[in-house]
Amino acid sequence: MTTFHLTPAVADAFPGTRIAVIGASGLRGREAWPDTTAALEELESQLADGAWQPADESDPRIESWHTAYRAFGTNPRRVRPSVDALGRRMAKKGTLPRINPAVDSYNAVSVRHGLPAGAFDLDRVTGGVGIRYADGSEEFTPLGEPGTVENPKPGEVVYTDGAGVLTRHWNHRDAHRTRVTEDSARVAFLMETLHADRDGDLLTAAAGELRRLLDAHAESTTVHYLGAAHPHAVA
């Protein structure tokens, strides 16, 4: 099992933080996931019909992340929160990207609910995972750029493990090392809000929706929540 820890410094700065940690083991990423395909196609159809559109930066769910990014020194219009970037891409292209069933599942749930989401292949994670402020010495290799090494700026909120940074700018971009592929069998999916008082029920619904998409293609799934009062969770 892998432990996730929300550090006191981040919890104190963002006291409304709530993070759903959805664990899945025995994932079968090479079989068809018809419910995920249907979820993607439904969103795209609703967008095309004008019945729904992704949340943009005027929406409180996205605006709160812009405010947080600015608080730790990141310009959110140059380096966008993941759900903001995904929604903008969908609004422009009319479709969501197809990566693999597990990634497609959390992308669909993320953009539907306006909540950031990501995932780590736990078999590639070293030790526990912390959500903390970077000190500037850490190294990060971006997803899709295995030859690139970056150093997060001191004070930037990052996910880290014993070997380096897993996600920069809190949820902007995941690391190449722990990327989820069709062969990832043990995965932790993360969904986040900075306003549990306002969006806690939405987060619970979104985590449940993602879990249902995973259940048919996993040996087991779990859901746990991180927050100031409960800073530890396992997956």
C-alpha positions in Angstrom: 0.0 0.0 0.0 1.1 3.6 -0.7 0.5 6.4 1.8 -0.5 9.9 0.7 0.2 12.8 3.1 -1.1 16.4 2.9 1.6 18.4 4.7 0.5 20.8 7.5 2.0 23.8 5.6 -0.2 23.2 2.5 -3.2 22.3 4.6 -2.8 25.5 6.7 -2.5 27.7 3.5 -5.5 26.0 1.8 -7.7 24.9 4.7 -10.6 23.9 2.4 -8.6 21.3 0.6 -10.1 17.9 0.1 -8.5 15.2 -2.1 -10.2 12.0 -3.1 -7.7 9.1 -3.4 -9.3 6.3 -5.5 -7.2 3.2 -5.5 -7.5 0.4 -8.1 -5.6 -2.8 -8.2 -5.7 -5.6 -10.8 -6.6 -3.1 -13.5 -7.1 -4.5 -17.0 -6.2 -1.7 -19.3 -6.1 -3.7 -22.5 -9.7 -4.7 -22.6 -12.6 -2.7 -23.9 -14.1 -0.2 -21.4 -17.6 0.5 -23.0 -18.9 2.6 -20.1 -15.9 4.9 -20.4 -16.4 5.2 -24.2 -20.0 6.0 -23.6 -19.2 8.7 -21.0 -16.8 10.4 -23.4 -19.2 10.3 -26.3 -22.1 11.6 -24.1 -20.0 14.6 -23.1 -19.0 15.3 -26.7 -22.6 15.0 -27.8 -23.9 17.4 -25.1 -21.2 19.9 -26.1 -22.1 19.7 -29.7 -25.8 20.1 -28.9 -25.1 23.1 -26.7 -26.6 21.3 -23.7 -23.4 21.5 -21.7 -20.0 23.1 -21.7 -16.9 22.7 -19.7 -16.3 25.0 -16.7 -14.0 27.9 -17.6 -12.0 30.3 -15.5 -15.2 32.4 -14.6 -16.5 29.3 -12.8 -15.8 29.3 -9.0 -14.4 25.8 -9.3 -11.8 26.9 -11.7 -11.3 30.4 -10.3 -10.3 28.9 -7.0 -7.4 27.1 -8.6 -6.3 30.2 -10.4 -6.2 32.0 -7.0 -4.2 29.2 -5.4 -1.7 29.1 -8.3 -1.1 32.8 -7.9 -0.6 32.3 -4.2 2.3 30.0 -4.8 3.8 32.0 -7.6 2.4 30.4 -10.8 0.6 32.4 -13.5 -2.5 30.2 -14.1 -3.1 31.7 -17.6 0.4 30.5 -18.7 0.5 27.3 -16.7 -3.1 26.2 -16.3 -4.7 23.8 -13.7 -5.3 20.5 -15.4 -9.1 20.7 -15.5 -8.9 24.2 -16.9 -6.6 23.1 -19.7 -8.6 20.0 -20.4 -11.9 22.0 -20.6 -10.4 24.6 -22.9 -9.1 21.9 -25.2 -12.5 20.2 -25.3 -14.3 23.5 -25.9 -12.0 24.3 -28.8 -11.8 20.8 -30.4 -15.2 19.4 -29.5 -13.6 16.2 -28.2 -11.6 14.8 -25.4 -8.3 13.0 -26.1 -8.2 9.2 -26.1 -5.1 8.0 -24.2 -6.0 4.7 -22.6 -9.1 3.5 -20.7 -7.9 4.5 -17.2 -6.8 8.0 -18.2 -9.8 8.5 -20.4 -12.0 7.6 -17.4 -10.6 10.2 -15.1 -10.5 12.8 -17.9 -14.2 12.3 -18.5 -15.1 12.6 -14.8 -12.8 15.6 -14.3 -14.2 17.7 -17.1 -17.8 16.7 -16.4 -17.5 17.9 -12.7 -15.0 20.7 -13.1 -12.5 19.1 -10.7 -8.8 18.5 -11.3 -7.8 14.8 -11.6 -4.7 12.8 -12.1 -3.2 9.4 -11.6 0.0 7.6 -10.7 1.1 4.0 -11.5 1.8 2.9 -7.9 4.3 0.2 -9.1 6.5 3.1 -10.2 6.1 5.2 -7.1 9.0 5.1 -4.5 7.8 5.2 -0.9 5.0 7.5 0.2 3.6 10.4 -1.6 3.5 13.9 -0.1 1.6 17.1 -1.2 4.0 19.8 -0.1 5.9 22.9 -1.0 9.0 22.4 -3.2 12.3 23.6 -1.9 13.9 24.0 -5.3 16.2 21.0 -5.2 13.7 18.5 -6.5 13.7 17.1 -10.1 10.8 16.6 -12.4 10.6 14.9 -15.8 7.4 15.9 -17.6 5.0 13.4 -19.1 6.0 12.7 -22.6 9.4 14.2 -22.2 11.7 11.5 -20.8 14.8 13.4 -21.7 13.8 16.6 -19.8 14.6 17.5 -16.2 13.0 20.5 -14.5 13.4 22.0 -11.1 10.2 23.3 -9.5 10.5 26.7 -8.0 10.8 27.0 -4.2 7.3 27.4 -2.8 5.5 25.7 -5.6 3.0 23.0 -4.5 4.0 19.6 -5.8 3.3 15.9 -5.3 6.5 14.1 -4.5 7.7 10.6 -3.7 11.1 9.3 -2.6 12.6 9.7 -6.1 11.3 13.1 -7.2 8.4 15.2 -8.2 5.2 13.4 -9.5 3.1 16.5 -10.3 4.2 20.2 -10.8 2.1 23.2 -9.9 -0.2 21.0 -7.7 -2.1 19.5 -10.6 -0.8 21.1 -13.8 1.2 18.2 -15.2 2.2 14.6 -14.2 5.6 13.0 -14.3 6.7 10.6 -17.1 8.0 8.1 -14.6 4.7 7.3 -13.0 2.4 7.8 -16.0 -0.5 5.4 -16.3 -0.5 3.1 -19.4 -2.6 0.2 -20.6 -0.3 -2.1 -18.6 -0.6 -0.2 -15.3 -2.2 -2.7 -12.8 -2.1 -0.7 -9.5 -3.1 2.9 -9.8 -4.0 5.8 -7.5 -6.4 8.3 -9.0 -6.6 11.8 -7.4 -9.5 14.3 -7.6 -9.3 17.6 -5.8 -11.2 20.6 -4.5 -10.0 23.7 -2.6 -13.5 24.3 -1.2 -14.8 21.2 0.6 -17.5 23.3 2.2 -18.9 24.2 -1.2 -17.9 21.3 -3.4 -17.4 18.4 -1.0 -20.6 16.7 -2.2 -19.5 17.2 -5.8 -16.2 15.6 -5.1 -17.8 12.6 -3.5 -20.1 12.2 -6.5 -17.2 12.5 -8.9 -15.1 10.0 -7.0 -18.0 7.5 -6.9 -18.5 8.0 -10.7 -14.9 7.3 -11.4 -14.9 4.3 -9.1 -17.9 2.8 -11.0 -16.0 3.1 -14.3 -13.0 1.3 -12.7 -14.9 -1.4 -10.9 -15.7 -3.4 -14.0 -12.1 -3.6 -14.9 -10.3 -4.0 -11.6 -9.9 -6.7 -9.0 -10.6 -4.1 -6.2 -11.1 -0.4 -5.7 -11.1 1.9 -2.7 -11.8 5.5 -1.9 -10.2 7.6 0.8 -10.1 11.3 1.5 -7.3 13.7 2.5 -7.9 17.0 4.2 -6.7 19.1 7.1 -8.5 17.0 9.6 -7.4 13.7 8.0 -4.0 14.4 6.3 -3.2 10.7 5.6 -4.7 8.2 3.2 -3.6 5.0 1.5 -4.1 3.4 -1.9 
